[in-house]
Amino acid sequence: MTSQTLREARKYEEASEKLIKAEERPGFHLTPRTGWMNDPNGFSYYKGRYHLFYQYYPYESRWGSMHWGHAVSQDLLHWESLPCALAPDEAYDRDGCFSGSAVELPDGRQLLMYTGVLKERQGHGGYREVQTQCLAVGDGLDYEKYEQNPVLDDTDLPEGSSRFDFRDPRIWKHTDGTYRCVVGSRPADGSGQILLYASGDGFHWKFKSVLVSNHDRFGKMWECPDFFELDGKWVLLTSPQDMLPEGFEYHNGNGTLCLIGDYDEETGTFKETHDQSIDYGIDFYATQTVLAPDGRRILIGWMQNWDACSMRSPEDPWMGQMSLPRELSVRDGRLYQKPVRELNAMRRNKISYTHVAVSGVVKLDGIRGRMVDMELRIRPEDQQNPYRKFAVRFAQNDRYYTSLSFRPQESILKIDRKFSGSRRAIIHQRRSLVKTADGELKLRIILDRFSVEVFVNDGEQVLTATMYTEQEADGISFFADGTAQIDVVTYDLQ
């Protein structure tokens, strides 16, 4: 039975989507049908296709009462929009269907687990959002909410945990056919923790353990947890709010965190041995992964920064996009990310240059565009007299550009979009400490109309940023203070 609220959202998105031209969107990054998008939800492989849901407010290009948008893809790059999957239409979720995940049931149906939000008036007069975990079951197109929702509420929380910060359930099927889920929570110390729950059938849940506690080390509340085994280690991904920088590893505000370590199945506890950012750029948050049929663990994130949402005007017909899906691996105790290999099938018009000496500004014939896959190797022309700075500028014309610059002496790579056409005083640059041997660096730079994603040293680090520069600015140039030597290969992405 479809509710009136859901019917209205579906009708509205279908009509509004037709007003947005294809060229006003990215070529291969998912955007909302219309209006606002944030966190990826329910990233899953079901009935032969990848399904991706997302936090969604169809009626305006700003955050509002959360629905679940829905799209499907065969290759993770070309997405087909499906009708809105969930709307806030029940007593327990009337103020929002927040983030969650998806799993296939033994009977072939798809189970969605999400956070229901209900605003509750407080004694002092303000409102707080009570958050509970809820279920919906469907066929990949239409979903019906479980009549016994919510399935987890404040009675299922460990003592001292907040019922106002209890969200983003990530469900998975255990090897024995039972189910587990991790949920972000705020304990009494005001910091973050990840809670672990278990279920025999996916519908009846019990608290198992506090999987891991933040103890105020990485920001405050931990959102959007994901937990999985990869290359013999256990990996916990989460998005902490209110982080403080630690050197170049973490930056102020809402960021991303990867913990790698060991999981004790008996006690339900995780002990980390390594921590790092997931992304070192400006716009990346709220990751979720899927296990592909071929065994790859693939990650996607919301390609936006909460503190930089004013980059786009609320008058624009859509706001928010998903990152390029990335294949994950753990090497030498570190998380590596590479663009999904499906991207290689989109490459056209190869242009290649080797041993180009760059001193001052250099432009190379045929290298331009806003949908480009570029592989770049940089090294000193003369080891005795190394270059002081190297930069590549893109989305460039006489007035605008975004740049990526590298200073080998400090090993610092910087993304900078202050000249990208933005009129807002928001975060426009971030710096990252990268590994370099004698001024050598390997980059893969992927442009898609309104974004850039930079994969450093075969995926050891990634820097992501959005830029809404006019599309006519499609120049690419190289610059060196001193003399650098580069090899560059570019492809148009079609």
N, C-alpha and C positions, 0 to 999 in steps of 0.2 A: 504494500500500500504506500504510494508516494504521497508525502505530505504537501500541503499547499506551499509551504516555505521552499521545499525542494523543487516543486514544479515551477515556481516563479523564478528561481535562480537559473534553472535549465532554459527556460524561455528567454530570459534576459541575456544569458551568455551566447545563445545561438544567434540572436538578432545583433548583438553588439560586436561579435567576432567578425561579422561580414564588413564592418566599417574600417577594419585595420588591414592595410595592404601587406602582402607578403614581404615586400622589400623594406617595410618599416619595422620588421622584426629581425632577430639574428637568423643566420642560415641554418644552424644546426645545434643551437642551444634552446632548450624548452623555455617558453614564456607562457604566461597565463592566457587563456582564451580571451579574456578581457579583464581590466581592473588589476587587482593586487595579488601578488604571489610571495609567500616566504617558504618556510622549511619544506624539504622533500619528505613525503610520508609514504608508507606502504610500498617501498621499492621492492619489487618481487618479479619472479618469472612464473607465469600462470597461463595455462592453455596455449603454450607455444609463442607467447609474446611477453616482452617486458612491460610491466605496469608501473607507472609512477603516479602517485597522488601528491597533492601539495596543499599547503595552507593557502587559503583563497578567499578573497572578498571581491566578488564580481562587479559590485555596483560602483566602486570608485577606485582610483589608483592610489589608495592609501590603506593602511591597516584598518580593519573593521571587524565585524562579527564573523568569526572564522567558519568557513565551509571547507570541504575537501574537493579541490579540482582533480581531474583525472585525465591521463593520457597514456597511450600505448605505443610501442615501437618494436620493430624486428631487429634493429641494429643499434639502438641506443642514441642515434643521431637524428633520425627523421621521425618526428612524433606526430601522432594523430590524436586530436582531442576527442575525448568521450564526454558524455554529460556529467555534470557535477555529481559526485558520489554521495556526499553527506552534507546535510544542512543542520543548523542548530534549531531543532524543532521539537525537542522533548523537554520535560520539566528539569531533568538533570543536566542537560547540555544547552540550554536555551541561550546562554551567553557565549557559546563557541564550541566547535569541535576541534580541539587542539591536536597537536601532532601525535602520530602513532605509526603502526607498522602492519604487515600483512603476512599470512601464512596459509598454505593450502591444507584443508581438512581431508581425512581419509575418504570421505564420501564425494570428493571432487569439488566441494564448494570452497570459496575463499573467505577466510576470517579476517576482518579488520579489527584491530585493537587501537583505541584512541582515547584521548583525555577529554572528558566532558567538563564544561566550565559553567558554574552557576554563581552569579554575583549575590553576595549575602551582606545585608546591612549590618554594620557593626554598632556596638553600643555608643561609640563616640560620634556616630552619624555618617561616617564614610562607608564605602563598600569594599569588600575583599572578594577575590575569586576563589571559591571552593573548587578543588580539582579532584576528579575521580576517574577511574579507568573503566571504559565501556567497550562493548563489542557490537559489530554489525556483520552479517553474513550475506554473501551474494554470489553472483555467477560471473563476475568480471565486468558487469555493466550496471546492474541494479543491486542495491544492498538494503537489507532490512535490519533495523536495530534489535538487539536481543531484548526479550521482554523482561529479563531479570537484571537489566542494567541498573546501577553500576555494579561491576563485578569486583572492584577493589575500591574501598573508601577509607576514611580516617581510622576505622576500626582495624584495618590491615597494616597500619603503620607502626614501626617501632617507636617506643616511648620517646616523647620530646620532638618528634618530627612534625613538620608543618603541614597542615591540610590545605594550605594555600599555595604551596610549592611542591607539587607531587604530579609529575607529568612526563609525557613522551615515552610511552611503553614500547619497548623493542622486543618483539616475540620471535622465538625460533623453535623448531622441532628438535628435540633431543634424539640421540641415537636409538634410544629404546622406545621411540614413538610417543613419549610424553612431551610436555611443552615447558619452556622456560621463558621468562621475560625479565628484562632489566628496566627500571624506572628511575628517572631523576628525582631527587628529594632534597629537602633542606632540613638538616638536623638542628638540635637546640643551639649549637654554636654559631648558627647563622651562615655557615659555610655550605658545602655541597656534599652529597653522598649518592651512591648508586645502590639501589635495593634490588634484590633478586627474589623472584617469585616462581613457584612451580605449579603445574596443573597436569592432571591425568588426561583431560579431554579438550583443553583449550577454553573451557567455559567456567570451570570452578577452580579458583586460584587460592593459593596459600603463601603467606610470607615465609621465605626460607632463610635469608641472611642479609646483612649489610655486605655487599660484594666488596666495596672499597669506599674509604672516607677521604675527603679532601683535606680536612684539618687546616683550612685557610692557606693551603700552599699555592693553588692555582685558581685565582679569582674567588668568586663566591659560589652561588648556585650553579650546579652542573646540569646542563640541558642536553636533550637529544642524544642519550647514550646509545652505543652499539658495541656488541661484544662477540668475538668470534675467534676461532683458531686459524692461524695462518703460518705456514712454513715452520711448524713445530713449536710456535710460541702462541700465547694468548694476547689478543689486542683489544684494548678498550679505547674507543673513540668517544669524546664528549665535547660539548661546547660550553666552556665556563663563561659566566657573566662577570663583569667588573674586574678584569684582570689588571695586574700591574706588570710593567715590563721587567724582564730579567735579561740584561744585555740585549742581544738581538734575537733571543729565542722566543720571547712572548712580547706582545705589545698591549698598550692600554685598551681597555674597553672589553667588548665581547669577542672572544677569540676561540681558537680550536686547540684541542689537546689530544695527543696520542700517548697512551701508556702501553708499554710492552712488558710482558712478564709471565708469571706462572699462575695457574688456576688450580685450586684444591677443590675437587668435585665434592668431596665428603663434607667439608665445612662450608662450602659455598663462598670461599674468599679468594681474592685476587691479590697477588703481591707483585708490584711493578719492579722492573729492573732498569727501565729506560723511559725517559719522557722527552717529548718534542712537540713542536707545533705541527699541525697537519698542513697548513698553508701559511706562507710568510708574506703574502701580498696584502691588499687592502680589503678586497671584497670576497669573503668566504666564511660560511657559518653553517651550523646545523647539518652535519653530514649524515648520510645513511648509505648502507651497502647492500648489495645483493650477491648471492652465490649463483653464478651463471651455470647453465647446464654443462658447460665444458670444464667446470671446476674453478674458473677464475673468480676472485673476490673483487667486485667492482664498486667503486665509491662515487657518490655524487653529492654536491653540496649546494646550498643557496648562495648564488654568486652576488652577494650584497653584504653591506655592512650596516648594522642598525644605526650607527652614528653618521652615515652618509646617505640616508634615504632621500634627502632633499636634492640629490644630484638631478633627479627628474622631477618635473612639475606635476602636481596632481591633475593638471589638465591633459597630460599625456594619456593615451588610451590604455597603456599597460605599464606595470611597474614590477620589476623583479625577474630574474632568469636563473636557470640552473646552470651549474658548471658543466664542463665537459666531463663525461664519465671517465674514471681513471682505474686502471688495473693496479692492484696493490700487491706488494711482496715485502717480506722482511729479510733484509740482508745485513749481516754484521750487527744485529740487534737494533737496526733502524728501519723505519717505514719508508719504502720507495713507492713512487706513483708514476705511472706512464699513461699517456692518452690511450683510450681503448683502441685496439688494433683495427677495429672496423673503420676508423678514420682514414686509414691508408687507401681504402677503396674510393675515397672522394678526391684523391690527389690527381691533378691534371697539370699540363704545361710545365714540366720540370725545367728549371733554369739553374745552372750550376757554375760557380766560379771557385777556383782554387788559388792559393798563394797570392791573394790580393793585398798589397801594401796600403794601409790606411793611415794617412797623416792629414790632419784637418778634416774637412767634410768630403765624403766620397759618395756619389750615387752610381749605381750599377744598372746598365740597360736591362729593362724587362722586370726589374724587381720593384713591385708596387702592389697595392691592393688592400682591401679590408677583409677578405676571406682568404687567408694565407697560412700555409704551414711552412715554417722556416727553420732549417737546421744550420747552426752557426758554431764554428770553432774559432776561438780567438787565442792568439799567442804573441809574444814579442817578436818583432822582426829581428831584433838584435838582443840576445840574452844579456850582453854586457851593458846595454843601454835600454832598459825596458820602458815601455810606454807608461804614462802616469794615469791616463784615464781612457776608457773606451766607451762609446755610446752607440746605440742604435735607436733611431727615431722613426716612428710610424704614425699612421693616421695623421699625415703631415701635409700641410699646404703652406702658403706664405704666412698664415696667421697662427695655425694650430699644430700641435704635435703632442704625442706622449712618448716618453723616453725610458730606456732601460740603460743604466750606466754602471760601469764596473771600474773600481780602483784596485789594481792588483796588490799594491803595497799593503792596503788594509784588508784585502779580500772581501770588500763590501760591494754588494750588488744592490742597486736602488731602482725602484719603479717610481716614476714621477708623472702625474697627469695634470699638473697645475696649468699647463698651457693647452688643455684638451677642449677648452670652450666652456667649462663650468664657471658659473657666476657665484658659486657658493663657497664660503670659507670653511670647507670641511677637510677631512683627511685627504691629502692629494699625493702623499709620498710615503713609502716605507722602505726601510733598509734591511738587508739580510746578510749575515755572515756566511760565506760559502767557501767550499774547499777549492783551493787552487794550487797547482804546482808550477812554480816559475811563471806566473801570469797566464797560464793556460786555463781556458774555461770552455765548457761545452753547453750550448743552450738549444732548446727547441721552443720556438715562439709560435703560438697559435692565435691567430686573429680571427674574430667573427663579428664584423660590423660594429658591435658595441662593447667588445671585451678583448682582453689579452690574457693568455695563460702561458707562463714561462716555466718550462721544466728544465731544471739545472742538473748537469752531470748525470744524465740518464735517469732522472727522477729522484735524486737524493733530496731535492727541495722543489717546491712549486710556489710561484708568486702569481696571484690572480688579481686583476683589476677590471672594473667596468669603465667605459668612457663613452660619452654620448656625442662625440664630435660629428659634425656634418659629414655625410658619406663621401662628398666630393674630395675631402682631404684623404687621399689614398697614397701619398708619397712615402717612401722608405729611404732613409739615408744612414750612413755610418760616419762616425767621427772618432778621431784619436788625438789625444794630446801626447806628442811623441809619435812613434810609428808602431802600429800593431799589424799583424798579418792575420788575414781571415780566410777560411773556406766557408762558402755559403751555398746552400741548396734551398730553392723555394719551389713551392707548388701552389697553384690556385686550388681552392677547395670548392667543389661544385656538388 
